[in-house]
Amino acid sequence: MITVDNITSHEFIGLDTEITKSTNSQIVGLNGRIINETKSMFTINTDKGIKSIAKSQNSWKFSIGSQDVVVEGIKIAKRPFDRIGGKK
């Protein structure tokens, strides 16, 4: 179960997200559902189409239950397999 405390070690695909801070001011506020994830990118289905956005240059807001949590992209810029704990 995903919680605010353990979100960085879970799967992000299927979660809704919003960019709260970025080195590119034009994408702040961009939101949608994550449909794919690589080591350095999220692919997001937005109202304006599918966008691929770098993880490390942005802060990402996720809603877990009734709480919002903001995660710095640099902390999750790993392969999903490595971040989730598949590699020991």
N, CA, C and O of each residue as an XYZ file, in Angstrom:
352
protein
N       0.832     -1.179      0.000
C       0.000      0.000      0.000
C       0.883      1.250      0.000
O       1.815      1.365      0.795
N       0.575      2.177     -0.898
C       1.353      3.405     -0.994
C       0.908      4.373      0.097
O      -0.285      4.612      0.289
N       1.890      4.923      0.807
C       1.618      5.948      1.810
C       2.533      7.137      1.543
O       3.444      7.056      0.720
N       2.291      8.219      2.230
C       3.130      9.411      2.110
C       4.572      9.092      2.501
O       5.508      9.646      1.925
N       4.752      8.207      3.470
C       6.090      7.885      3.968
C       6.895      6.979      3.044
O       8.124      7.050      3.035
N       6.217      6.119      2.258
C       6.960      5.152      1.447
C       6.763      5.334     -0.054
O       7.080      4.426     -0.822
N       6.256      6.464     -0.487
C       5.951      6.663     -1.903
C       7.175      6.514     -2.808
O       7.041      6.046     -3.939
N       8.350      6.897     -2.343
C       9.541      6.841     -3.206
C       9.996      5.424     -3.502
O      10.829      5.225     -4.387
N       9.478      4.438     -2.794
C       9.866      3.054     -3.068
C       8.712      2.252     -3.667
O       8.666      1.030     -3.525
N       7.782      2.931     -4.334
C       6.653      2.273     -4.977
C       6.579      2.623     -6.449
O       7.287      3.507     -6.933
N       5.717      1.919     -7.145
C       5.443      2.143     -8.560
C       4.690      3.461     -8.737
O       3.758      3.746     -7.984
N       5.085      4.266     -9.725
C       4.415      5.533    -10.003
C       3.414      5.435    -11.140
O       2.526      6.280    -11.252
N       3.541      4.416    -11.989
C       2.625      4.280    -13.121
C       1.202      4.141    -12.599
O       0.920      3.320    -11.727
N       0.313      4.957    -13.148
C      -1.087      4.959    -12.742
C      -1.439      6.061    -11.759
O      -2.618      6.319    -11.515
N      -0.424      6.718    -11.188
C      -0.685      7.803    -10.233
C      -0.886      9.132    -10.967
O      -0.285      9.375    -12.014
N      -1.731      9.975    -10.405
C      -1.883     11.333    -10.903
C      -0.802     12.191    -10.274
O      -0.467     12.026     -9.101
N      -0.255     13.113    -11.064
C       0.837     13.952    -10.591
C       0.704     15.362    -11.132
O      -0.019     15.610    -12.097
N       1.409     16.274    -10.498
C       1.485     17.657    -10.964
C       2.892     18.174    -10.701
O       3.481     17.882     -9.660
N       3.425     18.935    -11.637
C       4.744     19.532    -11.458
C       4.569     20.819    -10.663
O       3.850     21.728    -11.081
N       5.239     20.885     -9.504
C       5.103     22.058     -8.634
C       6.275     23.021     -8.742
O       6.131     24.208     -8.450
N       7.431     22.523     -9.158
C       8.631     23.352     -9.302
C       9.457     22.753    -10.420
O       9.561     21.532    -10.535
N      10.051     23.611    -11.251
C      10.818     23.112    -12.393
C      11.857     24.127    -12.831
O      11.721     25.325    -12.581
N      12.896     23.630    -13.488
C      13.860     24.528    -14.113
C      13.259     25.152    -15.369
O      13.775     26.150    -15.872
N      12.172     24.571    -15.879
C      11.444     25.084    -17.032
C      10.099     25.626    -16.536
O       9.176     24.852    -16.281
N       9.986     26.939    -16.399
C       8.775     27.539    -15.830
C       7.520     27.268    -16.657
O       6.410     27.389    -16.139
N       7.671     26.909    -17.912
C       6.514     26.661    -18.767
C       5.758     25.383    -18.405
O       4.593     25.234    -18.773
N       6.398     24.469    -17.697
C       5.705     23.217    -17.366
C       5.225     23.158    -15.918
O       4.609     22.169    -15.520
N       5.490     24.185    -15.127
C       4.965     24.221    -13.757
C       3.444     24.226    -13.838
O       2.853     25.031    -14.557
N       2.823     23.326    -13.097
C       1.373     23.182    -13.129
C       0.887     22.093    -14.068
O      -0.286     21.722    -14.027
N       1.769     21.575    -14.917
C       1.389     20.475    -15.810
C       0.968     19.284    -14.956
O       1.658     18.924    -14.002
N      -0.159     18.678    -15.299
C      -0.623     17.552    -14.501
C      -1.251     16.493    -15.388
O      -1.645     16.758    -16.524
N      -1.333     15.301    -14.849
C      -1.917     14.183    -15.569
C      -1.578     12.876    -14.893
O      -1.090     12.849    -13.763
N      -1.842     11.789    -15.602
C      -1.602     10.450    -15.072
C      -0.327      9.877    -15.678
O      -0.124      9.939    -16.891
N       0.528      9.320    -14.831
C       1.771      8.707    -15.300
C       1.433      7.399    -15.996
O       0.791      6.522    -15.417
N       1.877      7.274    -17.264
C       1.595      6.055    -18.024
C       2.839      5.223    -18.299
O       2.744      4.071    -18.723
N       4.005      5.812    -18.057
C       5.253      5.058    -18.218
C       6.353      5.760    -17.434
O       6.282      6.955    -17.146
N       7.368      4.975    -17.100
C       8.484      5.509    -16.320
C       9.772      4.835    -16.750
O       9.824      3.617    -16.916
N      10.818      5.643    -16.930
C      12.161      5.120    -17.161
C      13.053      5.679    -16.064
O      12.573      6.320    -15.129
N      14.347      5.436    -16.181
C      15.295      5.920    -15.173
C      15.191      7.434    -14.986
O      15.227      7.923    -13.857
N      15.065      8.162    -16.066
C      15.128      9.618    -15.958
C      13.869     10.354    -16.411
O      13.831     11.583    -16.358
N      12.843      9.637    -16.853
C      11.664     10.302    -17.419
C      10.357      9.706    -16.913
O      10.271      8.512    -16.627
N       9.340     10.562    -16.807
C       7.956     10.136    -16.663
C       7.253     10.445    -17.978
O       7.485     11.500    -18.568
N       6.410      9.552    -18.438
C       5.521      9.835    -19.550
C       4.145     10.048    -18.937
O       3.613      9.183    -18.241
N       3.577     11.227    -19.214
C       2.340     11.642    -18.560
C       1.259     11.879    -19.607
O       1.492     12.538    -20.620
N       0.070     11.332    -19.347
C      -1.088     11.584    -20.192
C      -1.786     12.826    -19.645
O      -2.404     12.771    -18.582
N      -1.692     13.945    -20.364
C      -2.265     15.217    -19.928
C      -3.467     15.570    -20.795
O      -3.775     14.871    -21.761
N      -4.138     16.650    -20.445
C      -5.252     17.145    -21.266
C      -4.775     17.587    -22.642
O      -5.558     17.622    -23.591
N      -3.502     17.922    -22.752
C      -2.941     18.395    -24.020
C      -2.145     17.319    -24.743
O      -1.377     17.622    -25.656
N      -2.320     16.079    -24.347
C      -1.625     14.976    -25.005
C      -0.601     14.320    -24.096
O      -0.514     14.622    -22.906
N       0.164     13.424    -24.680
C       1.169     12.669    -23.932
C       2.487     13.442    -23.936
O       2.985     13.847    -24.987
N       3.036     13.636    -22.743
C       4.280     14.393    -22.574
C       5.305     13.541    -21.851
O       4.966     12.818    -20.915
N       6.558     13.622    -22.281
C       7.672     12.984    -21.580
C       8.459     14.080    -20.880
O       8.951     15.014    -21.513
N       8.571     13.951    -19.557
C       9.180     14.992    -18.733
C      10.297     14.379    -17.896
O      10.131     13.308    -17.313
N      11.439     15.068    -17.841
C      12.562     14.613    -17.025
C      12.192     14.642    -15.550
O      11.581     15.601    -15.079
N      12.559     13.599    -14.825
C      12.268     13.522    -13.388
C      13.104     14.517    -12.593
O      12.569     15.279    -11.787
N      14.420     14.511    -12.821
C      15.355     15.171    -11.912
C      15.262     16.687    -11.900
O      15.708     17.308    -10.935
N      14.711     17.301    -12.915
C      14.678     18.761    -12.990
C      13.400     19.355    -12.410
O      13.167     20.559    -12.515
N      12.566     18.501    -11.793
C      11.253     18.944    -11.345
C      10.927     18.415     -9.953
O      11.523     17.449     -9.476
N       9.958     19.082     -9.312
C       9.357     18.562     -8.090
C       7.958     18.090     -8.457
O       7.233     18.777     -9.177
N       7.585     16.924     -7.963
C       6.347     16.253     -8.348
C       5.400     16.139     -7.169
O       5.797     15.698     -6.090
N       4.153     16.531     -7.368
C       3.148     16.398     -6.315
C       2.266     15.196     -6.624
O       1.762     15.044     -7.737
N       2.091     14.346     -5.618
C       1.215     13.180     -5.711
C       0.169     13.280     -4.609
O       0.469     13.741     -3.508
N      -1.049     12.852     -4.898
C      -2.102     12.803     -3.881
C      -2.265     11.359     -3.440
O      -2.579     10.482     -4.245
N      -2.051     11.122     -2.163
C      -2.186      9.792     -1.576
C      -3.306      9.881     -0.543
O      -3.143     10.478      0.521
N      -4.432      9.282     -0.874
C      -5.590      9.418     -0.003
C      -6.012     10.877      0.030
O      -6.276     11.473     -1.014
N      -6.075     11.446      1.206
C      -6.453     12.853      1.337
C      -5.245     13.763      1.540
O      -5.401     14.955      1.805
N      -4.034     13.203      1.416
C      -2.816     13.981      1.625
C      -2.064     14.192      0.321
O      -2.061     13.327     -0.555
N      -1.431     15.345      0.202
C      -0.541     15.620     -0.918
C       0.889     15.492     -0.436
O       1.215     15.883      0.685
N       1.743     14.940     -1.291
C       3.161     14.843     -0.969
C       3.947     15.333     -2.187
O       3.628     14.984     -3.324
N       4.967     16.139     -1.939
C       5.836     16.640     -2.998
C       7.169     15.924     -2.886
O       7.775     15.868     -1.816
N       7.619     15.372     -4.022
C       8.862     14.614     -4.071
C       9.809     15.304     -5.046
O       9.427     15.616     -6.174
N      11.038     15.541     -4.611
C      12.050     16.100     -5.508
C      12.456     15.027     -6.506
O      12.753     13.893     -6.129
N      12.467     15.393     -7.769
C      12.746     14.434     -8.830
C      14.098     13.757     -8.717
O      14.236     12.590     -9.086
N      15.082     14.454     -8.221
C      16.419     13.868     -8.092
C      16.399     12.651     -7.168
O      17.223     11.749     -7.321
N      15.471     12.613     -6.215
C      15.380     11.490     -5.281
C      14.758     10.244     -5.905
O      14.901      9.146     -5.368
N      14.070     10.405     -7.028
C      13.415      9.254     -7.672
C      13.977      8.978     -9.062
O      13.416      8.179     -9.812
N      15.081      9.636     -9.407
C      15.678      9.469    -10.732
C      16.525      8.195    -10.778
O      17.749      8.239    -10.902
N      15.840      7.078    -10.674
C      16.457      5.752    -10.756
C      15.542      4.871    -11.589
O      14.377      5.198    -11.816
N      16.085      3.751    -12.041
C      15.218      2.786    -12.718
C      14.172      2.302    -11.724
O      14.495      2.075    -10.558
N      12.920      2.138    -12.160
C      11.891      1.673    -11.238
C      12.281      0.381    -10.527
O      12.003      0.219     -9.339
N      12.913     -0.526    -11.236
C      13.327     -1.815    -10.658
C      14.289     -1.615     -9.493
O      14.193     -2.304     -8.478
N      15.218     -0.669     -9.640
C      16.186     -0.387     -8.574
C      15.551      0.344     -7.408
O      15.840      0.047     -6.249
N      14.682      1.304     -7.714
C      14.049      2.097     -6.662
C      13.081      1.279     -5.822
O      13.008      1.462     -4.607
N      12.338      0.380     -6.454
C      11.345     -0.435     -5.755
C      12.010     -1.507     -4.905
O      11.412     -1.985     -3.940
N      13.218     -1.889     -5.239
C      13.941     -2.837     -4.396
C      14.166     -4.182     -5.045
O      14.496     -5.151     -4.360
N      13.996     -4.264     -6.348
C      14.211     -5.520     -7.039
C      15.681     -5.918     -7.109
O      16.011     -7.098     -7.225
N      16.556     -4.924     -7.037
C      17.989     -5.188     -7.098
C      18.562     -5.132     -5.702
O      18.469     -4.100     -5.037
N      19.143     -6.205     -5.249
C      19.717     -6.276     -3.899
C      21.212     -6.124     -3.956
O      21.876     -6.156     -2.920
